[in-house]
Protein backbone atom coordinates (compact mmCIF):
# COMPACT_ATOMS: atom_id res chain seq x y z
CA UNK A 1 0.00 0.00 0.00
CA UNK A 2 2.87 2.40 0.80
CA UNK A 3 4.37 1.77 -2.64
CA UNK A 4 1.07 2.55 -4.34
CA UNK A 5 0.63 5.81 -2.40
CA UNK A 6 4.24 6.76 -3.05
CA UNK A 7 3.88 6.22 -6.79
CA UNK A 8 0.52 7.99 -6.85
CA UNK A 9 2.06 10.99 -5.05
CA UNK A 10 4.96 11.05 -7.54
CA UNK A 11 2.56 10.83 -10.51
CA UNK A 12 0.42 13.69 -9.22
CA UNK A 13 3.52 15.81 -8.53
CA UNK A 14 4.93 15.18 -12.02
CA UNK A 15 1.55 16.02 -13.59
CA UNK A 16 1.31 19.30 -11.67
CA UNK A 17 4.90 20.28 -12.50
CA UNK A 18 4.44 19.49 -16.23
CA UNK A 19 1.11 21.34 -16.29
CA UNK A 20 2.73 24.45 -14.82
CA UNK A 21 5.72 24.26 -17.18
CA UNK A 22 3.89 23.28 -20.37
CA UNK A 23 0.68 25.26 -19.83
CA UNK A 24 2.09 28.29 -18.07
CA UNK A 25 5.83 28.91 -18.15
CA UNK A 26 6.49 27.78 -21.75
CA UNK A 27 3.59 29.68 -23.42
CA UNK A 28 4.44 32.84 -21.47
CA UNK A 29 8.12 32.54 -22.43
CA UNK A 30 7.26 32.07 -26.12
CA UNK A 31 4.78 34.96 -25.98
CA UNK A 32 7.32 37.23 -24.30
CA UNK A 33 10.11 36.35 -26.72
CA UNK A 34 7.77 36.82 -29.66
CA UNK A 35 6.77 40.28 -28.48
CA UNK A 36 10.42 41.16 -27.85
CA UNK A 37 12.04 39.78 -31.01
CA UNK A 38 9.14 40.00 -33.53
CA UNK A 39 6.81 42.71 -32.15
CA UNK A 40 4.95 43.40 -35.42
CA UNK A 41 4.35 39.73 -36.22
CA UNK A 42 3.29 38.97 -32.64
CA UNK A 43 0.59 41.64 -32.93
CA UNK A 44 -0.79 40.12 -36.15
CA UNK A 45 1.25 42.01 -38.80
CA UNK A 46 -1.42 44.72 -38.76
CA UNK A 47 -1.55 47.51 -41.34
CA UNK A 48 -2.42 50.80 -39.66
CA UNK A 49 -3.31 53.93 -41.64
CA UNK A 50 -4.03 57.19 -39.80
CA UNK A 51 -4.30 55.25 -36.52
CA UNK A 52 -6.97 52.98 -38.00
CA UNK A 53 -6.34 49.26 -38.43
CA UNK A 54 -7.08 48.48 -42.07
CA UNK A 55 -6.22 44.79 -41.96
CA UNK A 56 -3.33 42.37 -41.73
CA UNK A 57 -0.54 41.70 -44.20
CA UNK A 58 -1.31 38.00 -43.69
CA UNK A 59 -5.08 37.87 -44.29
CA UNK A 60 -6.74 38.68 -47.59
CA UNK A 61 -9.81 40.87 -48.00
CA UNK A 62 -12.43 40.95 -50.71
CA UNK A 63 -12.23 43.84 -53.19
CA UNK A 64 -14.83 44.04 -55.95
CA UNK A 65 -14.74 47.64 -57.25
CA UNK A 66 -13.18 48.38 -60.63
CA UNK A 67 -10.71 50.80 -59.07
CA UNK A 68 -9.17 48.03 -56.97
CA UNK A 69 -7.00 45.05 -57.67
CA UNK A 70 -8.97 41.89 -56.93
CA UNK A 71 -7.57 39.08 -54.81
CA UNK A 72 -8.01 35.35 -55.21
CA UNK A 73 -11.49 33.86 -54.95
CA UNK A 74 -12.23 32.71 -51.41
CA UNK A 75 -14.10 29.70 -50.10
CA UNK A 76 -13.80 30.89 -46.49
CA UNK A 77 -17.12 31.79 -44.96
CA UNK A 78 -20.77 30.89 -45.19
CA UNK A 79 -21.34 32.47 -48.60
CA UNK A 80 -18.11 31.11 -50.06
CA UNK A 81 -16.76 34.52 -51.05
CA UNK A 82 -16.41 36.42 -47.79
CA UNK A 83 -12.76 36.04 -46.74
CA UNK A 84 -14.08 35.21 -43.25
CA UNK A 85 -10.97 34.78 -41.04
CA UNK A 86 -13.00 32.86 -38.46
CA UNK A 87 -13.91 30.24 -41.05
CA UNK A 88 -10.65 29.56 -42.87
CA UNK A 89 -10.72 26.71 -45.36
CA UNK A 90 -11.10 25.60 -48.95
CA UNK A 91 -14.15 24.36 -50.80
CA UNK A 92 -13.07 20.69 -50.53
CA UNK A 93 -14.20 20.21 -54.14
CA UNK A 94 -11.98 17.75 -56.01
CA UNK A 95 -10.75 17.78 -59.63
CA UNK A 96 -13.63 15.52 -60.73
CA UNK A 97 -16.27 17.89 -59.30
CA UNK A 98 -18.57 19.38 -61.93
CA UNK A 99 -19.37 22.23 -59.53
CA UNK A 100 -15.67 23.10 -59.31
CA UNK A 101 -15.27 23.02 -63.10
CA UNK A 102 -18.36 25.22 -63.56
CA UNK A 103 -17.14 27.68 -60.92
CA UNK A 104 -13.70 27.97 -62.52
CA UNK A 105 -15.20 28.40 -66.00
CA UNK A 106 -17.44 31.21 -64.69
CA UNK A 107 -14.50 32.83 -62.86
CA UNK A 108 -12.42 32.76 -66.06
CA UNK A 109 -15.23 34.38 -68.07
CA UNK A 110 -15.77 37.05 -65.39
CA UNK A 111 -12.04 37.78 -65.12
CA UNK A 112 -11.68 38.23 -68.88
CA UNK A 113 -14.71 40.52 -69.00
CA UNK A 114 -13.59 42.64 -66.02
CA UNK A 115 -10.11 43.14 -67.43
CA UNK A 116 -10.94 43.50 -71.14
CA UNK A 117 -9.16 40.31 -72.18
CA UNK A 118 -9.79 38.27 -75.29
CA UNK A 119 -11.75 35.04 -75.11
CA UNK A 120 -8.58 32.99 -75.62
CA UNK A 121 -6.29 35.03 -73.33
CA UNK A 122 -4.67 32.74 -70.74
CA UNK A 123 -5.80 33.50 -67.19
CA UNK A 124 -3.55 32.88 -64.16
CA UNK A 125 -4.70 30.02 -61.95
CA UNK A 126 -4.66 32.20 -58.82
CA UNK A 127 -7.21 34.53 -60.44
CA UNK A 128 -9.88 31.83 -60.66
CA UNK A 129 -9.14 29.30 -57.90
CA UNK A 130 -9.27 29.70 -54.13
CA UNK A 131 -6.30 29.01 -51.89
CA UNK A 132 -6.43 26.20 -49.34
CA UNK A 133 -7.04 28.70 -46.52
CA UNK A 134 -9.36 30.96 -48.50
CA UNK A 135 -7.46 33.90 -46.96
CA UNK A 136 -4.38 34.25 -49.17
CA UNK A 137 -3.43 37.96 -49.21
CA UNK A 138 -1.32 37.65 -52.37
CA UNK A 139 -1.82 37.39 -56.10
CA UNK A 140 0.79 36.48 -58.69
CA UNK A 141 2.69 39.16 -60.59
CA UNK A 142 1.00 38.01 -63.81
CA UNK A 143 -2.43 38.38 -62.22
CA UNK A 144 -1.54 41.93 -61.14
CA UNK A 145 -0.20 42.77 -64.61
CA UNK A 146 -3.47 41.75 -66.24
CA UNK A 147 -5.48 43.97 -63.86
CA UNK A 148 -3.18 47.01 -64.18
CA UNK A 149 -4.77 48.54 -67.29
CA UNK A 150 -8.28 48.43 -65.75
CA UNK A 151 -7.19 50.04 -62.48
CA UNK A 152 -5.12 52.70 -64.27
CA UNK A 153 -8.05 53.59 -66.55
CA UNK A 154 -10.62 53.85 -63.74
CA UNK A 155 -8.33 55.91 -61.52
CA UNK A 156 -6.97 58.13 -64.28
CA UNK A 157 -3.38 57.09 -63.61
CA UNK A 158 -0.72 56.04 -66.07
CA UNK A 159 -0.09 52.34 -66.47
CA UNK A 160 3.56 52.97 -65.57
CA UNK A 161 2.58 54.55 -62.24
CA UNK A 162 0.29 51.66 -61.33
CA UNK A 163 3.01 49.20 -62.30
CA UNK A 164 5.41 51.00 -59.94
CA UNK A 165 2.90 50.65 -57.09
CA UNK A 166 2.52 46.95 -57.93
CA UNK A 167 6.29 46.44 -57.72
CA UNK A 168 6.39 48.29 -54.38
CA UNK A 169 3.74 45.92 -52.99
CA UNK A 170 5.59 42.69 -53.77
CA UNK A 171 6.39 40.43 -50.83
CA UNK A 172 9.53 38.42 -51.51
CA UNK A 173 9.91 34.75 -50.48
CA UNK A 174 10.62 34.15 -46.79
CA UNK A 175 14.37 34.04 -46.16
CA UNK A 176 14.79 34.63 -49.87
CA UNK A 177 13.90 31.06 -50.83
CA UNK A 178 10.68 29.84 -49.16
CA UNK A 179 7.66 30.29 -51.41
CA UNK A 180 7.25 32.64 -54.35
CA UNK A 181 7.06 36.39 -54.76
CA UNK A 182 3.52 37.71 -54.56
CA UNK A 183 1.71 41.04 -54.69
CA UNK A 184 0.03 41.91 -51.39
CA UNK A 185 -3.41 43.05 -52.54
CA UNK A 186 -4.35 45.01 -49.40
CA UNK A 187 -1.05 46.93 -49.35
CA UNK A 188 -1.41 47.69 -53.06
CA UNK A 189 -4.99 48.93 -52.81
CA UNK A 190 -4.17 51.10 -49.79
CA UNK A 191 -1.23 52.57 -51.72
CA UNK A 192 -3.56 53.32 -54.63
CA UNK A 193 -6.07 55.05 -52.33
CA UNK A 194 -3.27 57.12 -50.77
CA UNK A 195 -1.95 58.12 -54.19
CA UNK A 196 -5.25 58.64 -55.94
CA UNK A 197 -8.39 58.71 -53.77
CA UNK A 198 -11.38 58.42 -56.09
CA UNK A 199 -15.08 58.27 -55.28
CA UNK A 200 -16.35 54.85 -54.20
Helices and strands as residue ranges (DSSP letters): H 2-20, I 21-25, H 26-37, H 39-42, E 46-49, E 52-56, G 85-87, H 98-114, G 125-127, E 138-139, H 141-155, H 159-168, E 170-171, E 182-184, H 185-195
